[in-house]
Every structure is written in C-alpha cells, then in structure tokens.
Amino acid sequence: MAYTGGCQCGKHRYEMDVLTGGHVCHCRMCQRATGGLFAALVGAPKDQFRWMGAPPPVYWSSNLAARAFCPDCGTPLGFTYDRPTSSQYVTIGSLDAPEAVVLEEQFGIESKLPFVEFCENLPRKATGEGQSAEGLAFLAQMKPRQA
C-alpha cells in the first residue's frame, strides 16, 4: 500500500511505501519553515519515497537540511538531511490521509512555545538528544540559514 500526498494546487505529488517516525518538531527552523507553532512530520527511507512527476524546489534551511515546497501555492511539503541514510519527511497535513500517521515523539522542545499544549503524552527530546556520536557530529556541522 502506498501513502500519497501533495501540495494544495496539486502540482507536486508524492508517494511513500511506509510511514515512519511521526513526530512534531518545535525547533526554530521548523517553526519558521512552516510558519506555524511546530512542524508535524512523518518519514520514509529515501528508497521508499517517490515524487510523482517533477520534484519540487527545495530551500536549504541550513547547510545540511533541504525543505521541499510548492512555489505556486506555498505548501511546505517536506524535509530531509543531506545524507543517504536520512529519511525523507513530509508534512503530515500534506498527506491525502493524515489520519494514518501515528505520532511517536516531540523534538526540539527547547524551542517549544510556552502556550502550546499538544501531544503532552509523547516522549520529548531536545535537539540532538538521543543521537549517536555520528549523528551528533553531523548536527554539529549545521549552519542555519535563517534571519
């Protein structure tokens, strides 16, 4: 079974074979990238994810992370780190059936806004918490590209 989704105007569509790692991220980059209080994301290994048609453009929110978006309707579509082992994440709201997602964690809680009460029963992690030494070394190279 494939999970499908896309932007509001339908120009950019995707499909993925699995839904893994459902989470919300409260970090400042995700807040800015979505224009929201947090980003709600779910992923798939890159070999189980496909853009249907031309892939959308990406904005490199840091030297390590690319965020896909539709330039026509403005829908934020996804996020991935620039390494082969990273998953391709999509915004949960861009899925055709977002109710299929199981949220597992909250990330970036160091930037969680004090008035946000959402998914309080989920495990919470600060940025980098629980990462392997390799993962921490990768994140240590990050240079955000936001004002």
C-alpha positions in Angstrom: 0.0 0.0 0.0 1.3 3.4 -0.9 0.7 6.6 1.0 0.1 9.6 -1.1 0.0 13.4 -0.7 0.9 16.7 -2.2 0.5 20.4 -2.2 -2.7 22.4 -2.3 -2.6 23.1 -6.0 -1.7 19.6 -7.0 1.5 20.5 -8.9 3.7 18.4 -6.7 2.6 14.9 -5.6 4.5 12.1 -3.8 4.0 8.6 -2.7 5.7 6.6 0.1 5.6 2.9 0.9 5.7 3.3 4.7 5.1 6.0 7.3 7.8 6.0 10.0 8.9 8.4 12.6 5.8 10.5 13.0 6.7 13.5 15.2 6.3 17.2 15.8 9.3 19.4 15.9 9.3 22.6 17.9 12.8 23.9 16.7 13.0 27.4 15.4 13.9 26.2 11.9 10.7 24.1 11.7 8.6 27.0 13.2 9.9 29.3 10.5 9.7 26.8 7.7 6.1 26.1 8.3 5.0 29.5 9.7 3.4 27.5 12.5 3.9 26.7 16.1 5.7 23.5 15.2 6.2 21.2 12.2 4.3 17.9 12.1 6.3 15.4 10.0 6.3 11.7 9.1 9.0 9.9 7.0 10.1 7.1 4.9 13.5 5.8 3.9 14.6 7.6 0.8 14.3 4.4 -1.3 10.7 4.1 -0.3 9.7 7.6 -1.2 9.0 9.0 -4.7 8.0 12.3 -6.2 5.3 11.7 -8.8 6.4 14.0 -11.7 9.0 16.7 -11.2 10.2 17.1 -7.7 9.5 20.5 -6.1 12.2 23.0 -5.4 13.9 23.0 -2.0 15.1 25.7 0.3 18.3 24.8 2.2 17.4 25.9 5.7 20.9 25.0 6.7 23.9 23.6 5.1 22.6 20.1 6.0 18.8 20.3 5.5 16.6 20.8 2.5 13.0 21.7 2.7 10.7 21.0 -0.2 7.9 23.4 -1.0 5.5 24.3 -3.8 6.4 27.7 -5.3 2.9 28.1 -6.8 0.7 27.6 -3.8 3.3 27.9 -1.0 2.6 24.5 0.7 5.6 23.3 2.8 6.0 19.7 1.7 8.9 18.1 3.3 12.3 17.9 4.9 15.4 15.8 4.7 19.0 15.9 5.8 21.7 15.8 3.1 22.9 12.2 3.7 21.8 8.9 2.1 20.8 7.3 5.4 18.3 10.0 6.4 14.6 9.6 5.7 12.6 11.9 3.5 10.0 13.5 5.8 6.7 15.1 4.6 4.4 17.4 6.4 1.6 15.4 7.8 -1.0 17.9 6.6 0.1 17.3 3.0 -0.8 13.6 3.1 -4.1 12.6 1.5 -4.9 10.5 4.6 -3.1 12.2 7.5 -5.1 10.1 10.0 -2.9 7.2 9.0 0.0 8.7 10.9 1.0 7.7 14.4 2.8 10.4 16.3 5.7 9.0 18.3 7.7 11.9 19.7 8.2 15.6 20.1 11.6 17.1 19.1 13.2 20.5 19.6 11.4 21.0 22.9 14.0 23.7 23.8 12.1 26.0 21.5 8.6 24.8 22.3 6.4 27.8 22.9 5.1 28.1 26.4 1.4 28.3 25.4 1.5 25.2 23.2 -0.2 22.2 24.8 -0.2 19.4 22.3 0.6 15.7 22.5 1.8 16.1 26.0 1.8 12.3 26.4 4.5 11.8 23.8 8.2 11.4 24.7 10.1 14.7 24.4 13.6 15.3 23.2 15.8 18.4 22.9 17.6 18.9 19.6 20.4 16.2 19.4 19.2 14.3 22.4 19.5 10.6 22.0 21.6 10.9 18.8 24.6 8.6 18.2 28.1 10.1 18.2 27.9 10.1 14.4 24.5 11.9 14.5 25.8 14.5 16.9 28.9 15.1 14.8 26.7 15.5 11.8 24.4 18.0 13.6 27.5 19.9 15.0 28.3 20.9 11.4 24.9 22.7 11.0 24.9 26.3 9.9 21.3 27.7 9.9 20.4 29.9 7.0 17.6 32.0 8.6 17.4 35.6 9.6 
